Amino acid sequence: MTAPAPRILEIGLVPLMAQAYPDSTDHWSLQTPDAFDGRNPRHRLVTFASLPRLWRAIREQKHDLIVVQPMSYRPWQSQAIVRTIFRRSALKGVVPYGRYFGPELIRANTNVPVAIWDWDDPPFIPRHNVFFLDRATCYFKRELPPDHWRVFMNTLHPRLPTPRFRSKPKNCERVAKLRPISLGVPLGLDRDGEVAKIAGREKSADIFFAGRVAGSSTVRERGLAELLALRDKGIVVDIPDKNLDRQAYLERCASAWLVWSPEGYGYDCFRHYEAPLCGSVPLINAPTIDRYQPLQDGVHCFYYGPEPGGLTRAAERALSDKTRLAAMARTGRDFAIAEHAIAALARYVAETTLSAAVTQRT
């Protein structure tokens, strides 16, 4: 007999848990009123007026799990206030400041397990967000350093956490809650029939890349020079000279054997998973984070070292066997959907947190 779906209360910008548990997730949206789609009766908007209702929903303990997507700023930070006031909707009297208080309500007295789903770019937890780590049963962090203690660098610790800092029971409890999670497939892309159709299209380029270089990571700056050198050697490198809309971008991915997917502000990015969904193989710089269900080198993707020539050698080696690339693209697509679609990540968050809660109680 199949176990019933967990009853989930989710507070965040978009309904992530609802992708796996649509009939048992109550989503409280942190979107602005103009972006909120209120057609689903289980989805509600967090405003000053709705905060008492959300507070009661948490305290009533009618849910099995609470999932929170923290915002970049807490309510009292100047950035939250400025971003609320200096926006076009404020001219129409729409000032969505109340949404910043939604995540704060997990302060309510409740024994329901709490999962924090942190998708932010920084590989650390800001001091102002340590409250969420302390309140959490499990804290899922996208940009989680391989040494988990480094999430406290220049936040709870002024430099690299020392042995003394690492030996304190409170800090050990904090680190034990950390779990990796991927950015995953963009919401709904795994169910997009048009993407499935273009995944098997004929290739017209060897390598494709579209993205910010200037003002982004040095990995991109160094890698771009190598891509241009490969082009001079006769390899077909597709780099658009203007911004592409979503459909054009996906079609160009599908038309290339390889999609260069270097890290930007964060290591994990949508491109890692968009490429296999489009029938291409991502070419990614060596990992710098602890990853969840990582793409495997030579199976779903190719990794290259950051040293000069690393990208060139990896690209030339990969392009020497197009039959292998075609097979890898098919395997990568299946893997991305199975492990990195938002519904799959939501199940991982729910199952891991509920299991951890049972262990903590015993």
HUFENKA-V71478 format. One line per field, one symbol per residue. ss: DSSP state (h for helix, s for strand, l for the rest). psi: psi as a letter, one per 40 degrees, with the letter a starting at -180 (. if undefined). Layout:
ss: ???
psi: ???
//
This chain:
ss: lllllllsssssllllhhhlllllssssslllllllllllllssslllllhhhhhhhhhlllllsssslllllllllhhhhhhhhllhhhhhllllhhhhhlhhhhhlllllssssssllllllllhhhhhhhhhllssssllllllhhhhhslllslllllhhhhhlhhhhhhhhlsssllllllllhhhlhhhhhhllllllsssssllllllllhhhhhhhhhhhhhhhllllsssllllllhhhhhhhhhlsssssllllllllllhhhhhhhlllssssslllllllllllslllsssslllllhhhhhhhhhhllhhhhhhhhhhhhhhhhhhhlhhhhhhhhhhhhhhhhhhhhl
psi: hhiiiihhhhhidigddeddgdeehhhhheiideehhedheehihhiddeddddddddddfeieihhhhiidiideiddddddddgiddddeehgfdddeedddeeeihiehihhhhheidifihideedddddeidihhhdghidhddeeehecdhdahhidddeehddddddddehiiiidahihedeehdddddedeiiheidhihhihdheaidddddddddddddddeehhhhhieiiiidddddddddeidihhgiibdidhiddddddddefihihiiiieihihgihhhedeahiiieihedddddddddeegddddddddddddddddddeidddddddddddddddddddd.
//
